[in-house]
Amino acid sequence: MILTHGRGASAADIMTIAAEVMFPGVAYLAPQAAGSTWYPNPFTAPLEANEPYLSSALEVLSMLLARVMQAVPADRVVLLGFSQGACLALEFAARNARKYAGVVGLSGGLIGPDVTPRDYPGAFDGTPVFLGCSDVDPHIRKDRVAEAAQVLERMGAVTTMKLYPGMGHTVNEDEIEHVRAIVEAIAT
């Protein structure tokens, strides 16, 4: 599992989610963003406003996945992120669609303004995707979570999206249970 942390957080912070979904035989890797942020502006900003940071962050995931795939095929790898890390993980997955063991976006959406074309190449070939978010998250609008769900579904993912009424910008136990089920499927 490759886990990407949120803005202002750390690799150690996102590993608290890994600790909740530990299974024997599964490795958990969390890269650290320089300055604790993957890109400087909101995920809804024009793509060029987050460059060259966004391309650099995507390259970090690309290199890490390539290294992991020397030992483990992509269909046994789960990509997970929270908040800014969820946006990054979802955007990376969309731009690098293939069969993964799972893709998880906790409080995230695809990167770019509302008018961004979502004509990504590739297909997910039945990859399970879980998207969870508050219906009133102050950083992630629920329509952006729904857009990500629709785009990934259109690309061949089996997508589950859950909006939690009144929840803050956090992760809840139901989301952890969804992640645990995805990880357990590759651990057994």
URHU-V173408 format. One record per pair of residues at least 24 apart in sequence whose C-alpha atoms are under 7 Angstrom apart, sorted by sequence separation. I is the first residue (numbers start at 1). J is the second residue. D is the distance in whole Angstrom. If there is no record, write none. Layout:
i: {I | I}
j: {J | J}
d: {D | D}
This chain:
i: {75 | 76 | 77 | 78 | 79 | 80 | 81 | 82 | 83 | 84 | 87 | 98 | 74 | 75 | 76 | 77 | 78 | 79 | 80 | 81 | 82 | 83 | 95 | 97 | 98 | 99 | 102 | 103 | 104 | 105 | 106 | 107 | 1 | 2 | 3 | 4 | 10 | 74 | 75 | 82 | 94 | 95 | 97 | 98 | 99 | 101 | 102 | 103 | 104 | 105 | 106 | 107 | 1 | 2 | 3 | 4 | 9 | 97 | 98 | 99 | 100 | 101 | 102 | 103 | 104 | 105 | 106 | 1 | 2 | 8 | 99 | 129 | 135 | 7 | 8 | 128 | 129 | 130 | 131 | 132 | 133 | 134 | 135 | 7 | 126 | 127 | 128 | 129 | 130 | 131 | 132 | 133 | 134 | 135 | 136 | 7 | 124 | 125 | 126 | 127 | 128 | 129 | 130 | 131 | 132 | 133 | 134 | 135 | 137 | 108 | 123 | 124 | 125 | 126 | 134 | 137 | 107 | 118 | 123 | 124 | 134 | 58 | 134 | 109 | 134 | 109 | 108 | 110 | 109 | 132 | 43 | 94 | 47 | 106 | 46 | 44 | 45 | 46 | 43 | 44 | 45 | 43 | 44 | 44 | 1 | 2 | 3 | 4 | 5 | 6 | 1 | 2 | 3 | 4 | 5 | 6 | 7 | 1 | 2 | 3 | 4 | 6 | 5 | 6 | 5 | 102 | 4 | 4 | 4 | 101 | 76 | 21 | 23 | 26 | 25 | 24 | 23}
j: {99 | 100 | 101 | 102 | 103 | 104 | 105 | 106 | 107 | 108 | 111 | 122 | 99 | 100 | 101 | 102 | 103 | 104 | 105 | 106 | 107 | 108 | 120 | 122 | 123 | 124 | 127 | 128 | 129 | 130 | 131 | 132 | 27 | 28 | 29 | 30 | 36 | 100 | 101 | 108 | 120 | 121 | 123 | 124 | 125 | 127 | 128 | 129 | 130 | 131 | 132 | 133 | 28 | 29 | 30 | 31 | 36 | 124 | 125 | 126 | 127 | 128 | 129 | 130 | 131 | 132 | 133 | 29 | 30 | 36 | 127 | 157 | 163 | 36 | 37 | 157 | 158 | 159 | 160 | 161 | 162 | 163 | 164 | 37 | 156 | 157 | 158 | 159 | 160 | 161 | 162 | 163 | 164 | 165 | 166 | 38 | 155 | 156 | 157 | 158 | 159 | 160 | 161 | 162 | 163 | 164 | 165 | 166 | 168 | 140 | 155 | 156 | 157 | 158 | 166 | 169 | 140 | 151 | 156 | 157 | 167 | 92 | 168 | 144 | 169 | 145 | 145 | 148 | 148 | 175 | 87 | 152 | 112 | 171 | 112 | 111 | 112 | 113 | 111 | 112 | 113 | 112 | 113 | 114 | 77 | 78 | 79 | 80 | 81 | 82 | 78 | 79 | 80 | 81 | 82 | 83 | 84 | 79 | 80 | 81 | 82 | 84 | 84 | 85 | 85 | 182 | 85 | 86 | 89 | 186 | 186 | 180 | 184 | 187 | 187 | 187 | 187}
d: {5 | 6 | 5 | 5 | 5 | 5 | 5 | 5 | 5 | 7 | 6 | 7 | 7 | 4 | 5 | 7 | 6 | 6 | 6 | 6 | 6 | 5 | 6 | 5 | 5 | 5 | 6 | 7 | 6 | 6 | 6 | 6 | 6 | 6 | 6 | 6 | 6 | 5 | 5 | 7 | 6 | 7 | 5 | 5 | 5 | 6 | 5 | 5 | 5 | 5 | 5 | 4 | 5 | 5 | 5 | 7 | 6 | 5 | 7 | 7 | 5 | 7 | 6 | 6 | 6 | 7 | 6 | 6 | 6 | 5 | 5 | 6 | 5 | 6 | 6 | 6 | 6 | 6 | 6 | 6 | 7 | 5 | 6 | 5 | 6 | 5 | 5 | 5 | 5 | 5 | 5 | 5 | 5 | 5 | 6 | 7 | 6 | 5 | 5 | 6 | 6 | 6 | 6 | 6 | 6 | 6 | 6 | 6 | 6 | 6 | 5 | 5 | 6 | 5 | 6 | 6 | 6 | 7 | 6 | 5 | 5 | 6 | 6 | 5 | 7 | 5 | 6 | 6 | 6 | 6 | 7 | 7 | 5 | 7 | 5 | 6 | 6 | 6 | 5 | 5 | 5 | 6 | 4 | 7 | 6 | 6 | 6 | 6 | 6 | 5 | 5 | 5 | 5 | 5 | 6 | 5 | 6 | 6 | 6 | 5 | 7 | 5 | 7 | 5 | 5 | 6 | 5 | 7 | 7 | 7 | 6 | 5 | 7 | 6 | 7 | 7 | 6}
